[in-house]
């Protein structure tokens, strides 16, 4: 095989350059150094600080207002400031070296992107739709004590017992818990010395704000952790309905109409048609009030005090129709003395029975409910 001078020169150059290329391709040996403590501790920073027992997080809530109470949906909307306080020794710092006596992270960007610490993530367990946080501040002290302050505007669902309506009282609860952590890892503790707003500062239409309280409890949660039991922080609001609205709208007018329907016992026994007309006007008025209350009351299956009052008024006015027919029958038979006797007795029996049944219903409602 014949090779040209150019081909031979090419092979020689390639043979000389290959060892140099292989040497250049080899990685340069680097001295072995220890991994920085920050790198090794970074995964540990993602969870709560470890100690002999569960981490204690002190919780408090400053109520600003209760915006709405919806007894039909059994929900209430509240707003205020939720404060969580705990100690994380990993976040301790030297004020002289840091140049500040306290580190402060404000706003969502600084809190989520700049602050390096773990924080408890709370959720509203009985939330019903809206749960908004408009502002957040994280304060870190030199010993690692951290205070998380955030505004909360939320709607919570609570059980309403309306058997005493319109004199009902309710205890509304908002239950917060830490997501994904059981009571062996983190425990919530309610602060005791908290200044609550007075009843004069909370204005809710048709409601009177009574008092506010805070407590903690354990609740079963399969997602909480290994134990399946989480620590919950509970806000309690005691409210009472202003009954005068329903009293002036329904109770007083219908009671007067029922008493006026009893005037048939003073009418002439021979005017049966007029007596029946008065009774039916009262009955139709009672039905109209029941329709009005059906729009005010929620769709509940049990009896309330107002429904008992409506039914008693309706049934007593229906009873006047029966008495009118009996008196009319006695008049046609010529037994006028019997008809007059029935009227005289019904003049006091009907009012006594009417008020007696209403007092009995009220007593049952306030005794057993």
C-alpha positions, 0 to 999 in steps of 0.5 A: 500500500502506498502512502503519501508524505502528507498522510504519513505526517498526519498520522505522526501528528495524531500519535503525538497529540493523543497522549497530551489530550488524554492527560488533559482530559483527566480531572485534577485531583482536589483536596478533600474538604469537610462539608459545611455545617450549614449543608448538613443541617439544612434538612434538619431545619425543614422540620420543627426543632427536636427536643426531649418532648414535643415543641410547645407553640403558644397561640393567641388571637386578637379578635377585630370583628365578627362580620356576619352570622348566618344561622341558615348556613350555620356559619360565621365570618370573623377577622383578627390577628393570630399569633404563634410563638415558639423557640427554635435554638437553631435560629439563635444569633449574636446581636453584635455580629448581626448588627441588630437586636431582633430580626424581622421579616415582613410580607409574604416575600420576606417570610416565604423566600428570605426567612430560613426557619421552620414555622408551624403551618396552621389550618382552619379545620372547620373552615367553610370556604374563605380563609384569607391572610392579608399580612404576615410578620416574623420576629426572631429574637437572639435566643431563637424565640420566634413570633409569627403574627398574621391577619386572618379573615375566615368563615367557619362552620359551627353547630347552631341549636335554634330550639329557643329561637328567637331567644337562642344563644350559641357558642361559635367555635373556630378550630385551628390545628397544625397541618401534618404534625401530631401531638408528639411533635408539636403541641399548641398552648393557649395564652391565658393573659389576653385582653379580649374586646368588650361587647361594645366594640363588636357589632353584628346585626341582630346579635349581641356579642357576649364573650370570647375564650381560647383553649386547646384540645386533642382531636383525631386526624389521620394525616397528623402524623404517626399517632394520628392525634393532633393538637388544636387551638380553639376560639370560642365566641358566645353570642345571643340573638336580639329577640326584639326584632322577631317579637315586634315583627311576629309575636306581638302582632300575631298575639293581638290578632289571635286575641281579636279572633276570640271576639267572636264569642261576644258576637250575636249567636245568630250572625254565624256568617260574620263569626266565621268570617272573623275566624277565617281572617285570623286563620289566614293571617296565621298562615301568612305569618308562617310563610314569613317565618319560613323565609327567616328560619333555616330549613331545620327539622326540629321544633323551635319556640317560634314555630310552637307559638305560630302553631298554637295561635293557628290551632286556637283560631281554628278552634274558634271556627268549631265553636262557632259551628256548635253555637250556630247548631244550638241556635238552629235547634232553639237551644239558645241558653246552651249556645250562650253558655258556650260563648260565656265559657269560651270568653275566658277559656280561650285566652287562658288556654292560649297564654297557658300553652305558650307559657308551657312551650316557653318553659319546656324550651328554657328547661330542656334546651 
